[in-house]
Amino acid sequence: MVTRTGRGRTLLVGLASATALLVPISMAYAGGSPAGDNGTVKIDGVPFDEAPDNQPHVGCVFQVDFYGFDKGNLNATVTFEAQPPTGRDVLLEKDKIFIGEDDAGGGTDVDAQETYNLSPYLLPYMAHPQQGYHVKLTVKAPGSIGSDTKYKTFWVQTCQIS
Protein backbone atom coordinates (compact mmCIF):
# COMPACT_ATOMS: atom_id res chain seq x y z
CA MET A 1 0.00 0.00 0.00
CA VAL A 2 1.27 3.46 -0.99
CA THR A 3 0.99 6.13 1.65
CA ARG A 4 0.84 9.71 0.44
CA THR A 5 2.31 12.47 2.53
CA GLY A 6 0.69 15.85 2.99
CA ARG A 7 3.28 17.42 0.70
CA GLY A 8 2.59 14.85 -2.06
CA ARG A 9 -1.16 15.42 -1.88
CA THR A 10 -0.67 19.16 -2.08
CA LEU A 11 1.50 18.74 -5.17
CA LEU A 12 -1.08 16.46 -6.86
CA VAL A 13 -3.94 18.85 -6.06
CA GLY A 14 -1.88 21.77 -7.40
CA LEU A 15 -1.10 19.95 -10.66
CA ALA A 16 -4.73 18.94 -11.14
CA SER A 17 -5.87 22.53 -10.54
CA ALA A 18 -3.33 23.94 -13.00
CA THR A 19 -4.41 21.42 -15.66
CA ALA A 20 -8.08 22.29 -15.12
CA LEU A 21 -7.29 25.98 -15.60
CA LEU A 22 -5.57 25.35 -18.94
CA VAL A 23 -8.54 23.55 -20.54
CA PRO A 24 -10.76 26.68 -20.93
CA ILE A 25 -7.81 28.67 -22.28
CA SER A 26 -7.07 26.11 -24.99
CA MET A 27 -10.77 25.99 -25.92
CA ALA A 28 -10.81 29.79 -26.34
CA TYR A 29 -8.19 29.51 -29.09
CA ALA A 30 -10.37 27.24 -31.21
CA GLY A 31 -12.23 30.21 -32.78
CA GLY A 32 -11.32 32.15 -35.95
CA SER A 33 -9.51 35.03 -34.25
CA PRO A 34 -7.44 33.79 -31.34
CA ALA A 35 -7.25 35.90 -28.23
CA GLY A 36 -3.94 37.49 -27.44
CA ASP A 37 -1.30 39.62 -29.09
CA ASN A 38 -2.41 39.02 -32.69
CA GLY A 39 -0.44 40.14 -35.70
CA THR A 40 3.18 40.35 -36.71
CA VAL A 41 5.16 42.30 -39.28
CA LYS A 42 8.13 41.14 -41.34
CA ILE A 43 10.62 42.93 -43.58
CA ASP A 44 10.88 41.27 -47.01
CA GLY A 45 13.61 41.93 -49.57
CA VAL A 46 13.61 41.30 -53.32
CA PRO A 47 12.47 38.86 -54.64
CA PHE A 48 9.20 39.36 -52.75
CA ASP A 49 7.42 36.28 -51.44
CA GLU A 50 4.72 35.29 -48.97
CA ALA A 51 7.03 33.29 -46.70
CA PRO A 52 6.87 34.68 -43.15
CA ASP A 53 10.60 35.29 -42.90
CA ASN A 54 12.25 38.46 -41.70
CA GLN A 55 15.17 39.89 -43.66
CA PRO A 56 17.04 42.50 -41.59
CA HIS A 57 19.29 43.57 -44.52
CA VAL A 58 17.36 44.70 -47.60
CA GLY A 59 17.94 46.73 -50.75
CA CYS A 60 16.44 50.15 -51.28
CA VAL A 61 13.13 48.58 -52.39
CA PHE A 62 11.54 46.25 -49.83
CA GLN A 63 8.16 45.14 -48.52
CA VAL A 64 6.55 45.18 -45.13
CA ASP A 65 4.42 42.03 -44.74
CA PHE A 66 1.54 41.90 -42.24
CA TYR A 67 0.48 38.50 -40.86
CA GLY A 68 -2.22 37.26 -38.48
CA PHE A 69 -4.14 40.45 -37.70
CA ASP A 70 -7.83 40.35 -36.76
CA LYS A 71 -10.74 40.88 -39.13
CA GLY A 72 -12.48 44.24 -39.13
CA ASN A 73 -12.17 47.84 -40.21
CA LEU A 74 -8.53 47.89 -39.09
CA ASN A 75 -5.78 50.10 -40.48
CA ALA A 76 -2.18 50.03 -39.36
CA THR A 77 -0.12 53.20 -39.14
CA VAL A 78 3.37 52.51 -40.48
CA THR A 79 6.24 54.80 -39.48
CA PHE A 80 9.87 54.64 -40.60
CA GLU A 81 12.53 56.48 -38.57
CA ALA A 82 16.28 56.79 -39.00
CA GLN A 83 18.11 55.09 -36.13
CA PRO A 84 21.70 55.57 -34.91
CA PRO A 85 24.19 55.61 -36.51
CA THR A 86 22.06 56.94 -39.42
CA GLY A 87 19.98 59.44 -37.43
CA ARG A 88 18.34 59.77 -34.05
CA ASP A 89 14.61 58.95 -34.28
CA VAL A 90 14.13 61.14 -37.36
CA LEU A 91 10.83 60.56 -39.17
CA LEU A 92 11.42 59.36 -42.73
CA GLU A 93 7.95 58.29 -43.90
CA LYS A 94 4.49 57.55 -42.53
CA ASP A 95 1.76 55.46 -44.19
CA LYS A 96 -1.59 53.80 -43.43
CA ILE A 97 -2.35 50.19 -44.51
CA PHE A 98 -5.61 48.20 -44.32
CA ILE A 99 -4.94 44.95 -42.39
CA GLY A 100 -8.41 43.67 -41.39
CA GLU A 101 -9.26 41.58 -44.44
CA ASP A 102 -9.79 38.25 -42.68
CA ASP A 103 -9.74 36.47 -39.31
CA ALA A 104 -6.39 36.17 -37.58
CA GLY A 105 -4.97 33.03 -39.13
CA GLY A 106 -1.64 32.98 -37.37
CA GLY A 107 1.91 33.80 -38.40
CA THR A 108 1.57 32.61 -42.02
CA ASP A 109 -1.76 34.32 -42.85
CA VAL A 110 -0.86 37.29 -45.09
CA ASP A 111 -3.13 40.29 -44.43
CA ALA A 112 -1.24 42.92 -46.43
CA GLN A 113 2.03 43.54 -48.26
CA GLU A 114 3.23 47.04 -49.00
CA THR A 115 6.32 48.01 -51.03
CA TYR A 116 8.53 50.91 -49.95
CA ASN A 117 11.56 52.77 -51.29
CA LEU A 118 13.10 55.01 -48.62
CA SER A 119 16.01 56.17 -50.81
CA PRO A 120 14.75 59.76 -51.32
CA TYR A 121 14.23 60.15 -47.56
CA LEU A 122 17.65 58.71 -46.67
CA LEU A 123 19.71 60.93 -49.02
CA PRO A 124 20.50 63.57 -46.36
CA TYR A 125 22.01 60.94 -44.04
CA MET A 126 25.37 59.19 -43.97
CA ALA A 127 25.21 55.46 -44.69
CA HIS A 128 27.29 53.04 -42.66
CA PRO A 129 30.06 51.79 -45.01
CA GLN A 130 29.18 48.08 -44.62
CA GLN A 131 25.55 48.07 -43.46
CA GLY A 132 23.86 51.02 -45.17
CA TYR A 133 21.12 52.97 -43.36
CA HIS A 134 19.70 51.90 -40.01
CA VAL A 135 15.90 52.19 -39.98
CA LYS A 136 13.24 51.50 -37.35
CA LEU A 137 9.76 50.41 -38.41
CA THR A 138 6.91 51.08 -35.99
CA VAL A 139 3.47 49.65 -36.77
CA LYS A 140 0.50 50.73 -34.66
CA ALA A 141 -2.40 48.35 -35.26
CA PRO A 142 -5.39 49.34 -33.13
CA GLY A 143 -7.71 46.40 -32.63
CA SER A 144 -5.01 43.91 -31.69
CA ILE A 145 -5.73 42.30 -28.36
CA GLY A 146 -2.72 42.95 -26.18
CA SER A 147 0.07 45.10 -27.57
CA ASP A 148 -1.07 46.98 -30.65
CA THR A 149 2.41 48.30 -31.47
CA LYS A 150 5.00 46.24 -33.37
CA TYR A 151 8.66 47.16 -34.01
CA LYS A 152 11.41 46.08 -36.40
CA THR A 153 14.87 47.59 -36.81
CA PHE A 154 16.70 46.77 -40.03
CA TRP A 155 19.33 47.98 -42.51
CA VAL A 156 18.62 49.46 -45.96
CA GLN A 157 21.46 49.38 -48.51
CA THR A 158 22.36 52.54 -50.39
CA CYS A 159 20.73 53.02 -53.80
CA GLN A 160 21.05 55.36 -56.73
CA ILE A 161 18.21 57.81 -57.29
CA SER A 162 17.34 58.15 -60.97
GUVO-666897 format. One record per atom (N, C-alpha, C, O): residue in one letter; x negated, y, z. Coordinates in steps of 0.02 Angstrom, whole numbers, plus 50000, padded with zeros to 5 digits. Atoms other than C-alpha are relative to their C-alpha. Layout:
GUVO-666897
AXYZ;...
end
This chain:
GUVO-666897
M499584994250000;M500005000050000;M499565006250000;M499075006750037;V500394993850005;V499365017349950;V500315005250046;V500925006450043;T499754994849955;T499515030650082;T499775006849973;T499185007849960;R500164993350026;R499585048650022;R499895004750060;R500245004550110;T500144995049948;T498845062450126;T500415006249986;T500685007049931;G499634993750008;G499665079250150;G499705004249943;G500075007349904;R500344996250052;R498365087150035;R500164997149931;R500275000849884;G499845003450063;G498705074249897;G500715001549978;G500845002949919;R499304998450017;R500585077149906;R500065007249976;R500425008649928;T499984993050019;T500335095849896;T499745000949929;T500035004749890;L500284999650067;L499255093749742;L500494997349948;L500595000449896;L499525002950047;L500545082349657;L500615004649991;L500845005549935;V499434995550005;V501975094249697;V499815006249960;V500205008749919;G500244994250037;G500945108849630;G499944998649926;G500155002749885;L500065001850071;L500555099849467;L500684999149968;L500795001349911;A499335001050027;A502365094749443;A500355006749990;A500705007749940;S499704993450006;S502935112649473;S499725003949941;S500095007049903;A500324996550056;A501675119749350;A500234997249933;A500365001049886;T499755003250061;T502215107149217;T500715002149985;T500885003649928;A499304998050009;A504045111549244;A500055007249976;A500505008949938;L500004993050022;L503645129949220;L499805000849927;L500035005449894;L500234999650069;L502795126749053;L500524997949949;L500505000249892;V499505002550047;V504275117848973;V500425005649971;V500495005949909;P499614994650030;P505385133448953;P499585004649956;P499835007149906;I500444995750041;I503905143448886;I499894996949932;I499945000349881;S500125003250064;S503535130648751;S500644999849958;S500605000249897;M499375000050037;M505385129948704;M500145007049971;M500465007549918;A499894993250025;A505415149048683;A499635001149935;A499845005349895;Y500404999150061;Y504095147648545;Y500294996249941;Y500014996649886;A499725003950055;A505195136248439;A500375004349950;A500505001949895;G499624995650045;G506125151148361;G499575002749944;G498975001249940;G500344997250059;G505665160848202;G499475005050018;G498945005049986;S500504995049980;S504755175248287;S499784998550071;S500145000150119;P500225001849933;P503725168948433;P499905006250044;P499715011650020;A500124994649952;A503635179548589;A499255001050007;A498864996349996;G500714998949987;G501975187448628;G499715005449955;G500075009249924;D500384994950035;D500655198148546;D499964998249925;D499444996149901;N499965002150069;N501215195148366;N499615004749954;N499575010749966;G500334996250052;G500225200748215;G499255000550009;G498995001250064;T500724999050001;T498415201848165;T499825003349934;T500195002849885;V500244996950061;V497425211548036;V499314997349985;V498924995750030;K500655002550023;K495935205747933;K499745004549945;K500135007349906;I500334996350053;I494695214747821;I499804994949947;I499504989849962;D500115004750055;D494565206347650;D499615003549944;D499815008749919;G500414997350054;G493195209647522;G500184996949933;G500584992249930;V499885002650067;V493205206547334;V499624993449993;V499054993150016;P499325000450029;P493775194347268;P500524999450055;P500414996050106;F499465000149951;F495405196847362;F500344993250000;F500414990049948;D499655006449994;D496295181447428;D500515000550056;D500575005850088;E499515000049945;E497645176547552;E499764995850058;E500144994450104;A500285003849944;A496485166447665;A499935004850059;A499705010450051;P500034995649941;P496565173447843;P499305000650030;P499214999550090;D500684999249975;D494705176447855;D499845007550006;D500155011649973;N500204993149989;N493885192347915;N499295000949973;N498844997149991;Q500664998750029;Q492415199547817;Q499755006750025;Q499985011950002;P500224993749969;P491485212547921;P499525004249957;P499355009749977;H500434996350047;H490355217847774;H500344999849932;H500364994549900;V499634999850063;V491325223547620;V499715005449954;V499345009849977;G500184994950047;G491035233647463;G500445006150010;G500835006550057;C499624993849991;C491785250747436;C500754999049990;C501155002950016;V499295001750008;V493445242947380;V500134993750041;V499794988650033;F499845005749957;F494235231247508;F500745000250015;F501095005050000;Q499305000349980;Q495925225747574;Q500054999350075;Q499614996550108;V499805001649931;V496735225947744;V500594995349993;V501094997149962;D499475005050003;D497795210247763;D500364999850067;D500044999950120;F499585000149940;F499235209547888;F500334993250004;F500664991149956;Y499735006749991;Y499765192547957;Y500424999650064;Y500255002650115;G499635002149941;G501115186348076;G500385005350037;G500525004550097;F499614994849966;F502075202348115;F500744998149998;F500944994049956;D499295001649995;D503915201748162;D500405003149943;D500185007749909;K499544997650052;K505375204448043;K500375006150026;K500555006550085;G499624994149982;G506245221248043;G499775006149962;G499345005649918;N500194993750031;N506095239247990;N499365002550033;N499375007450070;L500634998749965;L504275239548045;L499475002549952;L499334999549901;N500554997150039;N502895250547976;N499405000750045;N499455002950103;A500624999349963;A501095250148032;A499665006549978;A499645008149919;T500414994250015;T500065266048043;T499284997749999;T499034995050049;V500695002250011;V498325262647976;V499555006150002;V499665011049967;T500474994449994;T496885274048026;T499294997449993;T499114992450024;F500715001650007;F495065273247970;F499605005850029;F499745011650014;E500434995049969;E493745282448072;E499274997949991;E499104992049996;A500725001350001;A491865283948050;A499774998650071;A499975002050118;Q500275002149934;Q490945275448194;Q499255000850000;Q498945000349947;P500734999549997;P489155277948255;P499684993749971;P499924988249984;P500404994050013;P487915278148175;P500265004449943;P499955009649929;T499744996050056;T488975284748029;T500295006650023;T500125011949996;G499674994049973;G490015297248128;G500294998250068;G500284992350087;R499735001349933;R490835298948298;R500755001150000;R500995006750010;D499264999949999;D492705294748286;D500295005449954;D500755009049973;V499784995050048;V492935305748132;V500524996749955;V500394991649924;L499465002650042;L494595302848041;L499805000249927;L499615005449901;L500155000450072;L494295296847863;L500644999749959;L500715003349909;E499385000850037;E496025291447805;E500544997250046;E500394993650093;K499425002549963;K497765287847873;K500524997849950;K500615001149899;D499525002850046;D499125277347791;D500564996750039;D500494995550099;K499435003549969;K500805269047828;K500184994249955;K500274995149895;I499885006150038;I501175251047774;I500604996350030;I500654995650091;F499445004049977;F502805241047784;F499764992950015;F499454989749973;I500245006649979;I502475224847881;I500564995350023;I500414989850046;G499455003949970;G504215218447931;G500394995849951;G501004994949960;E499655003650053;E504635207947778;E500334993550023;E500884991950001;D499745006549979;D504895191247866;D499844998750073;D499485002450106;D500145002049931;D504875182348034;D499254998950010;D498894997249962;A500705001249984;A503195180948121;A499864992649989;A500114988350025;G500155007050017;G502495165148043;G499314997950023;G499084992550003;G500665002049975;G500825164948131;G499445003349961;G499555007849921;G500604996950026;G499055169048080;G499864999049926;G499395001949900;T500115000950072;T499215163147899;T500595002649959;T500605001849898;D499404997350033;D500885171647857;D499865007249979;D499885011850020;V500174993450025;V500435186447746;V500635004449999;V501135002749969;D499464995249999;D501565201447779;D499875005949953;D500345008749925;A500184994550045;A500625214647678;A499254999649986;A498864997050026;Q500704999250019;Q498995217747587;Q499945006849967;Q500315008449921;E500094993350028;E498385235247550;E499275001149982;E498834999550022;T500684999050024;T496845240047449;T499795007250014;T500185011950005;Y500274993549983;Y495735254547503;Y499325001049968;Y498954996249956;N500664998050021;N494225263847436;N499835006350040;N500105011750026;L500174994449956;L493455275047569;L499415004249975;L499205008950008;S500604996650025;S491995280947460;S500065007650000;S499605010950024;P499974992650000;P492625298847434;P499985003050070;P499725008550080;Y499984997549931;Y492885300747622;Y499344999150036;Y499195002550085;L500635001649968;L491185293547666;L499415004049972;L498875004050001;L500544996250032;L490155304747549;L499635004850046;L499015005250042;P500364995249958;P489755317947682;P499554996750053;P499175000150086;Y500365003449946;Y488995304747798;Y499404996249974;Y499354994549915;M500605003750016;M487325296047802;M500124992550010;M500334990450064;A499915007349996;A487405277347765;A499394997050035;A498834999350026;H500545003949971;H486365265247867;H499644996649942;H499974994049897;P500365002750058;P484975258947750;P500154992749983;P500154990949924;Q499855007050014;Q485415240447769;Q500754998550002;Q500994994249964;Q499315001849987;Q487225240447827;Q500515004049960;Q501045001449942;G499524995650032;G488075255147742;G500335004550052;G500005007150096;Y499624995649955;Y489445264847832;Y500384995950052;Y500674990750035;H499665003549946;H490155259548000;H500695003150008;H500755009150020;V499314997550001;V492055261048001;V500424996150050;V500354990050057;K499525003249954;K493385257548132;K500705000549971;K500925005949951;L499305000350021;L495125252148079;L500434999450063;L500314995250106;T499505000449946;T496555255448201;T500684999249967;T500875003349924;V499335001250026;V498265248348161;V500495000350059;V500434996450107;K499474999649949;K499755253648267;K500634997249968;K500874999849918;A499435003650028;A501205241848237;A500564999650052;A500644994550084;P499445000149952;P502705246748344;P500474994249983;P500604992749925;G499565005850011;G503865232048368;G499664993550020;G500004988550032;S500355005949977;S502505219648415;S500144999250075;S500125004150112;I499905001349929;I502875211548582;I499304999450030;I498904995450006;G500674999849972;G501365214848691;G499635006049971;G499935011249961;S500394994550027;S499975225548622;S500215001449928;S500214996949886;D499804998350069;D500545234948467;D499435003549963;D499535006049908;T500584997050032;T498795241548427;T499474994749988;T499294990950033;K500515004850020;K497505231248332;K499395004049976;K499465009449949;Y500624996650019;Y495675235848300;Y499554995349961;Y499544989349973;K500555003550035;K494295230448180;K499465005249987;K499615010949968;T500564995750019;T492575238048159;T499594996149950;T499444990249960;F500335003550055;F491655233947998;F499545004849963;F499535010849978;W500484996150040;W490335239947874;W500245000349928;W500454995349899;V499834998950070;V490695247347702;V499355001949964;V499015006649984;Q500614998650038;Q489275246947575;Q500085006549961;Q500645008649946;T499974993850039;T488825262747480;T500224998549929;T500074993149903;C499755000850068;C489635265147310;C499925006549961;C499895011949990;Q500054994150044;Q489475276847163;Q500705002649987;Q501164998749973;I499374996850016;I490895289147136;I499965002049927;I499505005649906;S500024998250072;S491335290746951;S500485005549984;S500535007649926;
end
